[in-house]
Amino acid sequence: MEIKENIPLAPFTTLHIGGPARYFVEVANEQELAETLTFTREKNLPVFVLSGGSNILVSDRGFSGLVIRPIIKGREILEDSSDYVRIRVGAGEVLDELIAWTVENNWWGLENLSFIPGLTGALAIQNVGAYGQEASEVIEGVEVMDRFGHELKIMSNSECGFMYRHSRFNTNDKNKYIILRINLRLKKNGKPNLSYKDVANYFGGRTPKQGELRDAIIEIRKKKGQDPNQVWSAGSFFSNFRLTDQQFESLCKKIREDFGVEKESELLELVKKVAAPSDGDKTKVPAAWILDQLLGLKGKQVGKAKLSDKQVLNMINVGGATAADCIELFHQVRDIVREKTGLELVNEPEFVGF
């Protein structure tokens, strides 16, 4: 373990944006992590835990404290029955490599999350979801270390407080725990999740095998400009809206009056198809539809930061973008959405060092 100084963070993020960390360290086990946390207390430093760098925007000034990057590896089968398998995975495992492994073994539950960049630890932090599937559906427990007492604990699924794109790890207990490993329970005899229109249309009514479904998800994401090897992006930059009945009625009324009954009907049909397990009694309204189909914001650009021409939710770095470019573009888009719809657009990536 080596604590380094003044390390640029841009190379560790999928947006390729970000100034230096005052201190930076990679930890491979519990002992190194405990020693690192002792160092932060002695120096009275703020701490940021950096995973795969796919869901963050780092300030141009960087981060004034210590950036910890857990690289804890390992995949272990805890139980293997006729119906399911339970596995234990290090937080530093590459997420898509893990998913490929589960598909090779015909273990169902992660395939719709294929090709999402980042490390496995992020599954629990953000309740990662895509194409009708959410991490909370398969997470059985999360192994963590308390940042302040260094105690080790295994939190059950119910203790994690999973909600849409949220958990206790990025809300009530943000910065209190560091994730070491995740325990997953996957089905042996699963069925393909074709709840999203893009995925269902890809197969034209045919029921795909699990490997075919993974390949389709990868192809769909690439066509939407979501290949991290080709495009510098933080992934979805804007969260979908989750509205109460009253809020949804108000939105429909505004769209009907300002954009016409055809747009209102289009929205009503859409929301029937995009419900997610964690939506509860709220109506999910896709931010992509609002930004693209309603407001025509694809391609909007500030400096070198741009809303992708292929997938409007992706804010991309077209080459040389700064964090300031991204923030300004976010503010402009947020203001347009508020003015035209009354909705409050929320950023999905975490803003670090601002």
Beta strands, then each sheet from edge to edge (+ up, - down):
strand 1: 4-8
strand 2: 20-27
strand 3: 47-49
strand 4: 56-58
strand 5: 63-70
strand 6: 75-80
strand 7: 84-90
strand 8: 129-130
strand 9: 133-134
strand 10: 139-146
strand 11: 152-156
strand 12: 177-187
strand 13: 232-236
strand 14: 241-243
strand 15: 283-285
strand 16: 301-302
strand 17: 305-307
strand 18: 314-317
strand 19: 350-352
sheet 1: 1+ 2- 5- 3-
sheet 2: 4+ 19+
sheet 3: 6+ 7- 12+ 10- 11+
sheet 4: 8+ 9-
sheet 5: 13+ 18- 17+ 16-
sheet 6: 14+ 15-
end
